Amino acid sequence: MVVLPFALRHRVSAGMFWCHQADLDAIGGFDEPLVCVGDVDFAKRLKKLGRSRSQRDGTIRKDHLTTSCRKFDQFGDWIFVRRPGIVLDIFNQKKKTADAFYDDARSERLDDSR
């Protein structure tokens, strides 16, 4: 749900995609250096490619999909309420903030396991 505003703003779906290998290659795949919302970036570029070819895109709405929840498992939903500034920085691709946040979280997990 957190990515929903980004997806709506860019008028794309996010999460899981089906495309031909040639299309994946044409847009350069996923942008690995992005800190987060790489799926939204991917969807925007895939949609742009399709439009340039007069192809349609769509969203499957009636079936369900289970995705990885590792960040929610680690931080919980409340991280978005308790630390909105950090979350916003991460969504805005501020790598330094993301690295510090995730490094702190890893350190805390390591301390907890001792």
BALOBA-1460 file (C-alpha; in Angstrom, 3 decimals):
// residues 114
<rec num="1" residu="m" x="0.000" y="0.000" z="0.000"/>
<rec num="2" residu="v" x="2.897" y="2.358" z="0.635"/>
<rec num="3" residu="v" x="3.954" y="2.352" z="-3.033"/>
<rec num="4" residu="l" x="0.362" y="3.040" z="-4.109"/>
<rec num="5" residu="p" x="0.743" y="6.855" z="-4.267"/>
<rec num="6" residu="f" x="3.784" y="6.458" z="-6.533"/>
<rec num="7" residu="a" x="2.010" y="3.963" z="-8.749"/>
<rec num="8" residu="l" x="-1.079" y="6.169" z="-9.016"/>
<rec num="9" residu="r" x="0.983" y="9.270" z="-9.728"/>
<rec num="10" residu="h" x="2.753" y="7.518" z="-12.592"/>
<rec num="11" residu="r" x="-0.361" y="5.589" z="-13.683"/>
<rec num="12" residu="v" x="1.278" y="2.176" z="-13.533"/>
<rec num="13" residu="s" x="0.913" y="-1.034" z="-11.581"/>
<rec num="14" residu="a" x="3.815" y="-2.270" z="-9.511"/>
<rec num="15" residu="g" x="4.988" y="-5.551" z="-8.091"/>
<rec num="16" residu="m" x="5.026" y="-8.259" z="-10.745"/>
<rec num="17" residu="f" x="5.399" y="-8.060" z="-14.493"/>
<rec num="18" residu="w" x="5.158" y="-10.320" z="-17.513"/>
<rec num="19" residu="c" x="6.935" y="-9.293" z="-20.684"/>
<rec num="20" residu="h" x="8.987" y="-10.769" z="-23.490"/>
<rec num="21" residu="q" x="12.755" y="-11.022" z="-22.994"/>
<rec num="22" residu="a" x="13.256" y="-8.672" z="-25.950"/>
<rec num="23" residu="d" x="11.148" y="-6.008" z="-24.188"/>
<rec num="24" residu="l" x="13.078" y="-6.474" z="-20.953"/>
<rec num="25" residu="d" x="16.320" y="-6.051" z="-22.881"/>
<rec num="26" residu="a" x="14.957" y="-3.030" z="-24.777"/>
<rec num="27" residu="i" x="14.329" y="-1.090" z="-21.568"/>
<rec num="28" residu="g" x="17.510" y="-2.259" z="-19.865"/>
<rec num="29" residu="g" x="15.865" y="-4.385" z="-17.181"/>
<rec num="30" residu="f" x="15.549" y="-3.183" z="-13.604"/>
<rec num="31" residu="d" x="17.633" y="-0.197" z="-12.523"/>
<rec num="32" residu="e" x="19.662" y="-1.921" z="-9.803"/>
<rec num="33" residu="p" x="21.152" y="1.221" z="-8.180"/>
<rec num="34" residu="l" x="17.688" y="2.556" z="-7.245"/>
<rec num="35" residu="v" x="17.174" y="2.569" z="-3.491"/>
<rec num="36" residu="c" x="13.485" y="1.630" z="-3.706"/>
<rec num="37" residu="v" x="10.391" y="1.665" z="-5.929"/>
<rec num="38" residu="g" x="12.376" y="0.031" z="-8.716"/>
<rec num="39" residu="d" x="9.208" y="-1.732" z="-9.806"/>
<rec num="40" residu="v" x="7.490" y="1.608" z="-10.448"/>
<rec num="41" residu="d" x="10.461" y="2.801" z="-12.509"/>
<rec num="42" residu="f" x="10.449" y="-0.476" z="-14.456"/>
<rec num="43" residu="a" x="6.702" y="-0.231" z="-15.094"/>
<rec num="44" residu="k" x="6.992" y="3.343" z="-16.369"/>
<rec num="45" residu="r" x="9.726" y="2.393" z="-18.838"/>
<rec num="46" residu="l" x="7.895" y="-0.754" z="-19.972"/>
<rec num="47" residu="k" x="4.677" y="1.198" z="-20.479"/>
<rec num="48" residu="k" x="6.532" y="3.883" z="-22.469"/>
<rec num="49" residu="l" x="8.057" y="1.212" z="-24.717"/>
<rec num="50" residu="g" x="4.640" y="-0.351" z="-25.287"/>
<rec num="51" residu="r" x="3.067" y="2.966" z="-26.154"/>
<rec num="52" residu="s" x="5.834" y="3.710" z="-28.664"/>
<rec num="53" residu="r" x="4.831" y="0.440" z="-30.349"/>
<rec num="54" residu="s" x="1.073" y="1.083" z="-30.048"/>
<rec num="55" residu="q" x="0.782" y="-1.830" z="-27.607"/>
<rec num="56" residu="r" x="-1.587" y="-1.950" z="-24.663"/>
<rec num="57" residu="d" x="-0.704" y="-2.642" z="-21.049"/>
<rec num="58" residu="g" x="-3.012" y="-3.896" z="-18.370"/>
<rec num="59" residu="t" x="-3.407" y="-4.869" z="-14.760"/>
<rec num="60" residu="i" x="-4.785" y="-8.166" z="-13.486"/>
<rec num="61" residu="r" x="-7.289" y="-7.129" z="-10.837"/>
<rec num="62" residu="k" x="-9.282" y="-10.227" z="-9.904"/>
<rec num="63" residu="d" x="-6.519" y="-12.605" z="-8.823"/>
<rec num="64" residu="h" x="-4.300" y="-12.375" z="-5.789"/>
<rec num="65" residu="l" x="-0.541" y="-12.305" z="-5.527"/>
<rec num="66" residu="t" x="1.688" y="-13.044" z="-2.555"/>
<rec num="67" residu="t" x="4.914" y="-11.064" z="-2.469"/>
<rec num="68" residu="s" x="7.897" y="-10.809" z="-0.168"/>
<rec num="69" residu="c" x="7.235" y="-8.911" z="3.024"/>
<rec num="70" residu="r" x="10.768" y="-8.974" z="4.391"/>
<rec num="71" residu="k" x="10.907" y="-5.201" z="5.007"/>
<rec num="72" residu="f" x="7.537" y="-5.266" z="6.778"/>
<rec num="73" residu="d" x="8.617" y="-8.306" z="8.757"/>
<rec num="74" residu="q" x="11.736" y="-6.463" z="9.847"/>
<rec num="75" residu="f" x="10.351" y="-2.965" z="10.464"/>
<rec num="76" residu="g" x="6.586" y="-3.363" z="10.748"/>
<rec num="77" residu="d" x="3.951" y="-1.119" z="9.225"/>
<rec num="78" residu="w" x="4.451" y="1.536" z="11.888"/>
<rec num="79" residu="i" x="7.834" y="2.584" z="10.514"/>
<rec num="80" residu="f" x="5.898" y="4.696" z="8.001"/>
<rec num="81" residu="v" x="4.121" y="6.528" z="10.818"/>
<rec num="82" residu="r" x="6.978" y="6.760" z="13.312"/>
<rec num="83" residu="r" x="9.682" y="7.849" z="10.850"/>
<rec num="84" residu="p" x="8.007" y="9.420" z="7.811"/>
<rec num="85" residu="g" x="10.994" y="11.656" z="7.028"/>
<rec num="86" residu="i" x="13.333" y="8.698" z="6.640"/>
<rec num="87" residu="v" x="10.796" y="6.810" z="4.553"/>
<rec num="88" residu="l" x="10.275" y="9.836" z="2.296"/>
<rec num="89" residu="d" x="14.042" y="10.235" z="1.863"/>
<rec num="90" residu="i" x="14.340" y="6.567" z="0.891"/>
<rec num="91" residu="f" x="11.467" y="6.887" z="-1.607"/>
<rec num="92" residu="n" x="13.250" y="9.949" z="-3.019"/>
<rec num="93" residu="q" x="16.327" y="7.787" z="-3.679"/>
<rec num="94" residu="k" x="18.567" y="9.290" z="-0.986"/>
<rec num="95" residu="k" x="21.018" y="6.411" z="-0.854"/>
<rec num="96" residu="k" x="22.965" y="7.777" z="2.112"/>
<rec num="97" residu="t" x="19.795" y="7.832" z="4.249"/>
<rec num="98" residu="a" x="18.794" y="4.347" z="3.104"/>
<rec num="99" residu="d" x="22.250" y="2.918" z="3.752"/>
<rec num="100" residu="a" x="22.389" y="4.438" z="7.235"/>
<rec num="101" residu="f" x="18.855" y="3.275" z="8.069"/>
<rec num="102" residu="y" x="19.377" y="-0.296" z="6.887"/>
<rec num="103" residu="d" x="22.861" y="-0.508" z="8.440"/>
<rec num="104" residu="d" x="21.419" y="0.643" z="11.784"/>
<rec num="105" residu="a" x="18.652" y="-1.949" z="11.485"/>
<rec num="106" residu="r" x="21.171" y="-4.697" z="10.681"/>
<rec num="107" residu="s" x="23.298" y="-3.680" z="13.681"/>
<rec num="108" residu="e" x="20.259" y="-3.755" z="15.962"/>
<rec num="109" residu="r" x="19.343" y="-7.248" z="14.688"/>
<rec num="110" residu="l" x="22.884" y="-8.461" z="15.288"/>
<rec num="111" residu="d" x="22.867" y="-6.982" z="18.812"/>
<rec num="112" residu="d" x="19.504" y="-8.628" z="19.534"/>
<rec num="113" residu="s" x="20.773" y="-12.037" z="18.421"/>
<rec num="114" residu="r" x="23.734" y="-12.003" z="20.827"/>
